[in-house]
């Protein structure tokens, strides 16, 4: 029998749940077929396809991979505003989070 690298049951285990509670991580696990859990990921991939993938071509697969990494690190994380982050970039949200988590 072939198994996935990480079994879905691991994400709902007591140990994982306790780990998340200890680290103050809010989990988001819904029922099968509920679309809201994947909304942010679906939005990201739609933006990636519409803003970059469908507009460009690359001579090699390696160049395409580099372009995707560049889109994520340079544009998406540093310049693109995200409504789910209060119209901030992911970098701004991370910086604010780290600043708030650092003892004064």
Secondary structure, 3 states (H helix, E strand, C coil): CCCCCCCHHHHHCHHHHHHHHHCCCCCCCCCCCCHHHHHHHHHHHHHHHHHCHHHCCCCCHHHHHHHHHHHHHHHHCCCCCEHHHCCECHHHHHHHHHHHHCCC
